[in-house]
């Protein structure tokens, strides 16, 4: 048995023809390639007969490639339709898709049938070879493969449609269909990068607003918005905040609020500020961001308070009063607070005190209350 293609390539044509029929599978493959490279005018005819009789599926897959290179599109079409091995059919379908002209009915009908009802591997072959100028109906069939349960087919279909279809209007929805079942983080990120490449920041904004986007994929979209420095108006931020309870993700969402949009978001930011105090589940991670954004909102929007803001102001005042009452009732309160020694009041143990007389007590909350009171006056 010959050990390499290099050995077989040097053989004469007659010996190669003998190996093509009687050699071991690797020898038959190498002989076919060697004969194909010699451009023998009779070779294509011989290869058609050889392919029809070849028992080894691996060899037939190589013969498909060589036949396609020799322009034997009819032979490739026959193997794509009738070969008993799925892998051979898939390879043949890939080359049918590459060779088929837009107005070749037999080839395009076969591709349509395979894309509609073939195995995932057969569909993958069609997708891998489909020409950009293929009939729109075939590209529609590829698009229909994007939600496939088969991960290889799903990615191949998504990438092919995103790269070869000029329109971008449906790109966010297509990306959502791809992302929802996709378990791999790296693949989801690659899909989002492709969405940004094809549809820009508009595509990412539309995707993050899609209520059908799976909760597992939504954080990846949020990170993609940060990666591409996309900022949102308050309405978009507020919708996202309503979908996430995790404090770290809520923090990342709030950071997407566009600079200069704090004024229109005053009521929403005040709601977050109050919720951060009265609900211990909110944690502390968002507190600096909320405080900074709310301060900008109060500086930028000097309009009168609406009904929701009046209620929030009262809730914040109630919170401060409760904190003060708890402090008065706690004999160890002053030992627990973390303040600079210079700010610690000189009060003997057991002596009554009023926490509201300390400038640092609930300082941020009382400052916000003072600013809200000025807005009520005006």
C-alpha positions as CSV (number, residue, x, y, z in Angstrom):
1,X,0.0,0.0,0.0
2,X,1.2,3.5,-0.8
3,X,1.9,5.7,2.2
4,X,1.2,9.2,0.8
5,X,-0.3,11.3,-2.0
6,X,3.2,12.2,-3.0
7,X,4.1,8.6,-3.9
8,X,0.9,8.1,-5.9
9,X,1.1,11.5,-7.7
10,X,4.3,10.2,-9.4
11,X,2.7,7.1,-10.8
12,X,1.8,6.8,-14.5
13,X,-1.8,7.2,-15.6
14,X,-2.5,3.6,-16.2
15,X,-1.5,2.6,-12.7
16,X,-3.6,5.4,-11.3
17,X,-6.6,4.1,-13.1
18,X,-6.0,0.7,-11.6
19,X,-5.7,2.1,-8.1
20,X,-8.9,4.2,-8.6
21,X,-10.8,0.9,-8.9
22,X,-8.8,-1.6,-6.9
23,X,-6.7,0.3,-4.3
24,X,-7.4,0.7,-0.6
25,X,-9.7,3.6,0.3
26,X,-6.9,6.2,0.8
27,X,-5.2,5.0,-2.4
28,X,-8.5,5.5,-4.3
29,X,-8.9,9.0,-3.0
30,X,-5.3,9.9,-3.9
31,X,-5.5,8.3,-7.3
32,X,-8.7,10.3,-8.0
33,X,-7.0,13.6,-7.0
34,X,-3.9,12.8,-9.0
35,X,-5.9,12.0,-12.1
36,X,-8.0,15.1,-11.7
37,X,-4.9,17.3,-11.5
38,X,-3.7,15.8,-14.9
39,X,-6.8,17.2,-16.6
40,X,-7.3,14.0,-18.6
41,X,-10.3,14.6,-21.0
42,X,-11.6,11.1,-20.4
43,X,-11.3,11.3,-16.6
44,X,-14.7,12.9,-15.8
45,X,-16.5,10.1,-17.6
46,X,-14.5,7.5,-15.8
47,X,-15.0,9.2,-12.5
48,X,-18.8,9.3,-12.9
49,X,-18.8,5.5,-13.3
50,X,-16.4,5.1,-10.4
51,X,-18.5,7.3,-8.1
52,X,-21.6,5.2,-8.9
53,X,-19.8,2.0,-7.9
54,X,-17.6,3.2,-5.0
55,X,-18.6,1.4,-1.8
56,X,-16.8,3.6,0.7
57,X,-18.7,6.8,1.8
58,X,-15.5,8.6,2.7
59,X,-14.1,8.1,-0.8
60,X,-17.4,9.2,-2.3
61,X,-17.2,12.5,-0.4
62,X,-13.8,13.2,-2.0
63,X,-15.2,12.2,-5.4
64,X,-18.0,14.7,-5.0
65,X,-15.4,17.5,-4.6
66,X,-13.4,16.3,-7.6
67,X,-16.5,15.9,-9.8
68,X,-17.6,19.5,-8.8
69,X,-14.2,20.8,-9.7
70,X,-14.5,19.1,-13.1
71,X,-17.8,20.8,-13.7
72,X,-19.8,17.6,-13.4
73,X,-22.8,19.3,-11.8
74,X,-25.3,16.6,-12.9
75,X,-23.3,13.9,-11.3
76,X,-23.1,15.9,-8.1
77,X,-26.8,16.6,-8.2
78,X,-27.5,12.9,-8.5
79,X,-25.3,12.1,-5.5
80,X,-27.0,14.9,-3.5
81,X,-30.4,13.4,-4.2
82,X,-29.7,9.7,-4.0
83,X,-26.5,8.7,-2.2
84,X,-27.3,6.4,0.7
85,X,-24.9,8.1,3.1
86,X,-26.0,11.3,4.9
87,X,-22.5,12.8,4.9
88,X,-22.1,12.3,1.2
89,X,-25.4,13.9,0.5
90,X,-24.5,16.9,2.7
91,X,-21.2,17.4,0.9
92,X,-22.9,17.0,-2.5
93,X,-25.6,19.5,-1.5
94,X,-22.9,22.0,-0.5
95,X,-21.5,21.8,-4.1
96,X,-24.9,21.8,-5.7
97,X,-25.5,25.1,-3.8
98,X,-22.2,26.5,-5.0
99,X,-22.7,25.5,-8.6
100,X,-26.4,26.2,-9.1
101,X,-27.3,29.2,-11.1
102,X,-30.4,31.2,-10.0
103,X,-32.5,29.7,-12.9
104,X,-31.5,26.1,-12.6
105,X,-34.8,24.5,-11.5
106,X,-33.6,21.0,-10.7
107,X,-30.8,22.1,-8.5
108,X,-32.8,24.8,-6.7
109,X,-35.8,22.5,-6.2
110,X,-33.5,19.9,-4.6
111,X,-32.0,22.6,-2.3
112,X,-35.4,23.8,-1.3
113,X,-36.5,20.3,-0.4
114,X,-33.3,19.7,1.6
115,X,-33.6,23.0,3.5
116,X,-37.3,22.4,4.3
117,X,-37.1,18.7,5.3
118,X,-33.6,17.4,5.3
119,X,-31.5,16.4,8.2
120,X,-29.6,19.1,10.1
121,X,-26.4,17.9,8.4
122,X,-28.0,18.1,4.9
123,X,-29.3,21.6,5.7
124,X,-25.9,22.6,6.9
125,X,-24.5,21.5,3.6
126,X,-27.0,23.7,1.7
127,X,-26.3,26.7,3.9
128,X,-22.5,26.3,3.7
129,X,-22.6,26.4,-0.1
130,X,-25.5,28.8,-0.9
131,X,-24.6,31.6,-3.3
132,X,-25.4,35.2,-2.5
133,X,-27.4,35.4,-5.7
134,X,-29.5,32.3,-5.0
135,X,-33.2,32.7,-5.3
136,X,-34.8,34.6,-2.4
137,X,-37.0,31.6,-1.5
138,X,-33.8,29.6,-0.7
139,X,-32.5,32.4,1.5
140,X,-35.9,32.5,3.3
141,X,-35.5,28.8,3.9
142,X,-32.0,29.4,5.4
143,X,-33.5,32.1,7.6
144,X,-36.0,29.6,8.8
145,X,-33.1,27.4,10.1
146,X,-31.9,30.1,12.5
147,X,-34.0,28.8,15.5
148,X,-32.9,25.2,14.8
149,X,-32.2,23.0,17.8
150,X,-28.9,21.9,16.1
151,X,-26.2,24.4,17.2
152,X,-24.0,24.0,14.1
153,X,-26.9,24.6,11.8
154,X,-28.2,27.4,13.9
155,X,-24.9,29.4,13.8
156,X,-24.3,28.6,10.1
157,X,-27.7,29.8,9.1
158,X,-27.6,32.9,11.3
159,X,-24.1,34.0,10.0
160,X,-25.0,33.3,6.4
161,X,-28.2,35.3,6.4
162,X,-26.7,38.2,8.4
163,X,-23.8,38.5,6.0
164,X,-25.5,37.9,2.7
165,X,-28.9,39.6,3.1
166,X,-28.7,43.3,2.6
167,X,-31.7,44.3,4.7
168,X,-31.2,44.9,8.4
169,X,-34.7,45.5,9.6
170,X,-35.3,41.9,10.6
171,X,-31.8,41.5,12.1
172,X,-32.7,42.1,15.7
173,X,-35.5,39.6,15.6
174,X,-33.3,37.1,13.9
175,X,-30.7,37.6,16.6
176,X,-33.2,37.0,19.3
177,X,-34.3,33.8,17.6
178,X,-30.7,32.7,17.6
179,X,-29.8,33.8,21.1
180,X,-32.8,32.4,23.0
181,X,-31.8,28.7,22.7
182,X,-28.0,29.2,22.5
183,X,-26.2,27.9,25.7
184,X,-22.7,29.1,24.9
185,X,-21.7,32.6,26.1
186,X,-18.9,33.0,23.5
187,X,-21.4,32.1,20.7
188,X,-24.0,34.5,22.0
189,X,-21.3,37.3,22.1
190,X,-20.2,36.5,18.5
191,X,-23.8,36.7,17.4
192,X,-24.2,40.1,19.0
193,X,-21.0,41.4,17.5
194,X,-22.4,40.3,14.1
195,X,-25.6,42.1,14.8
196,X,-23.7,45.3,15.6
197,X,-21.6,44.9,12.5
198,X,-24.6,44.6,10.2
199,X,-27.3,46.7,12.0
200,X,-25.3,49.0,14.2
201,X,-26.3,50.5,17.5
202,X,-29.9,50.7,16.3
203,X,-30.0,46.9,16.0
204,X,-28.8,46.5,19.6
205,X,-31.3,49.0,20.9
206,X,-34.2,47.2,19.2
207,X,-33.0,43.9,20.5
208,X,-32.7,44.9,24.1
209,X,-36.3,46.2,23.9
210,X,-37.6,42.9,22.6
211,X,-39.8,41.5,25.3
212,X,-39.4,38.0,23.8
213,X,-35.6,38.0,24.5
214,X,-34.8,35.2,26.9
215,X,-33.6,36.4,30.4
216,X,-30.4,34.3,30.0
217,X,-29.4,36.2,26.9
218,X,-30.5,39.7,28.0
219,X,-27.4,40.3,30.1
220,X,-25.2,39.6,27.1
221,X,-27.1,42.3,25.2
222,X,-26.6,44.7,28.0
223,X,-22.9,44.1,28.0
224,X,-22.9,44.5,24.2
225,X,-24.5,47.9,24.7
226,X,-21.6,48.9,27.0
227,X,-19.0,47.4,24.7
228,X,-20.3,49.6,21.8
229,X,-20.9,52.6,24.1
230,X,-24.6,52.6,23.3
231,X,-26.7,54.9,25.6
232,X,-30.4,54.8,26.2
233,X,-33.1,57.3,27.1
234,X,-34.8,56.8,30.5
235,X,-37.8,54.9,29.0
236,X,-35.5,52.2,27.7
237,X,-33.5,52.0,30.9
238,X,-36.7,51.9,33.0
239,X,-38.1,49.0,30.9
240,X,-34.9,47.0,31.5
241,X,-34.9,47.7,35.2
242,X,-38.3,46.3,35.3
243,X,-37.0,43.0,34.0
244,X,-34.1,42.5,36.3
245,X,-33.9,42.0,40.0
246,X,-30.2,41.3,40.3
247,X,-28.5,44.3,41.7
248,X,-25.3,44.0,39.6
249,X,-27.3,43.9,36.4
250,X,-29.6,46.8,37.5
251,X,-26.4,48.8,38.2
252,X,-25.1,48.0,34.7
253,X,-28.5,49.0,33.2
254,X,-28.6,52.3,35.0
255,X,-25.1,53.1,33.7
256,X,-26.6,53.0,30.2
257,X,-28.7,56.1,30.8
258,X,-27.4,58.8,28.4
259,X,-25.7,61.8,29.9
260,X,-28.0,64.7,29.9
261,X,-31.1,62.5,30.2
262,X,-31.3,62.7,34.0
263,X,-33.7,65.7,34.0
264,X,-36.6,63.8,32.2
265,X,-35.8,60.8,34.4
266,X,-36.2,62.7,37.7
267,X,-39.3,60.8,39.0
268,X,-37.8,57.5,38.0
269,X,-34.4,58.2,39.6
270,X,-36.2,59.5,42.8
271,X,-38.1,56.2,42.8
272,X,-34.8,54.3,42.7
273,X,-33.3,56.5,45.4
274,X,-36.2,55.8,47.8
275,X,-36.4,52.1,46.9
276,X,-32.6,51.8,47.7
277,X,-33.4,53.0,51.2
278,X,-36.6,51.3,52.1
279,X,-35.8,47.9,50.4
280,X,-32.8,46.2,51.9
281,X,-32.7,43.8,49.0
282,X,-31.5,46.5,46.7
283,X,-28.1,46.5,48.4
284,X,-25.5,49.2,48.3
285,X,-23.8,48.7,44.9
286,X,-26.1,51.1,43.0
287,X,-26.3,53.8,45.7
288,X,-23.4,56.1,44.4
289,X,-24.7,55.8,40.8
290,X,-28.3,56.6,41.8
291,X,-27.3,59.5,44.0
292,X,-25.1,61.1,41.3
293,X,-27.8,60.7,38.7
294,X,-30.6,62.0,40.9
295,X,-28.5,65.1,41.8
296,X,-28.1,65.8,38.1
297,X,-31.8,65.4,37.7
298,X,-32.6,67.8,40.5
299,X,-30.2,70.3,39.0
300,X,-31.5,70.0,35.5
301,X,-35.2,69.7,36.1
302,X,-36.6,72.5,38.3
303,X,-40.2,71.9,37.5
304,X,-42.9,71.2,40.2
305,X,-43.2,67.8,41.6
306,X,-45.8,65.5,40.1
307,X,-48.1,63.2,42.2
308,X,-45.7,60.3,42.2
309,X,-42.8,62.5,43.3
310,X,-45.0,63.9,46.2
311,X,-45.6,60.3,47.3
312,X,-41.9,59.4,47.0
313,X,-40.9,62.5,49.0
314,X,-43.2,61.5,51.8
315,X,-41.9,57.9,51.7
316,X,-38.4,59.3,52.0
317,X,-39.3,61.6,54.9
318,X,-40.9,58.6,56.6
319,X,-37.8,56.6,56.1
320,X,-35.6,59.4,57.7
321,X,-38.0,59.7,60.6
322,X,-37.9,55.9,61.2
323,X,-34.1,55.9,61.1
324,X,-34.1,58.7,63.6
325,X,-36.5,56.8,65.9
326,X,-34.5,53.7,65.7
327,X,-31.4,55.6,66.5
328,X,-33.0,57.2,69.6
329,X,-34.1,53.8,70.8
330,X,-30.7,52.3,70.4
331,X,-28.3,53.0,73.4
332,X,-25.4,51.8,71.3
333,X,-26.2,53.8,68.2
334,X,-23.2,56.2,68.5
335,X,-20.9,53.3,69.0
336,X,-22.0,51.7,65.8
337,X,-21.8,54.7,63.4
338,X,-18.7,55.0,61.2
339,X,-17.9,58.7,61.3
340,X,-14.7,60.8,61.7
341,X,-13.8,61.5,65.4
342,X,-14.2,65.2,64.8
343,X,-17.8,64.7,63.8
344,X,-18.7,62.5,66.8
345,X,-21.0,64.4,69.1
346,X,-20.0,64.8,72.8
347,X,-22.9,62.9,74.4
348,X,-22.5,60.9,77.6
349,X,-23.8,57.3,77.6
350,X,-27.5,57.2,78.4
351,X,-28.0,60.9,77.7
352,X,-30.9,61.6,75.3
353,X,-30.0,62.9,71.8
354,X,-31.7,63.9,68.6
355,X,-30.1,62.2,65.5
356,X,-31.5,64.9,63.3
357,X,-29.3,67.4,65.0
358,X,-26.2,65.7,63.6
359,X,-25.4,67.0,60.1
360,X,-24.1,63.7,58.9
361,X,-27.2,61.7,59.9
362,X,-29.0,60.6,56.8
363,X,-27.1,63.4,55.1
364,X,-27.9,62.4,51.5
365,X,-31.5,61.7,52.1
366,X,-32.1,65.0,54.0
367,X,-30.3,66.9,51.2
368,X,-32.6,65.4,48.6
369,X,-35.6,66.2,50.9
370,X,-34.5,69.8,51.1
371,X,-34.2,70.1,47.3
372,X,-37.6,68.5,46.8
373,X,-39.1,71.0,49.4
374,X,-37.7,73.9,47.3
375,X,-39.4,72.5,44.2
376,X,-42.7,72.3,46.1
377,X,-42.4,75.9,47.1
378,X,-41.8,77.0,43.5
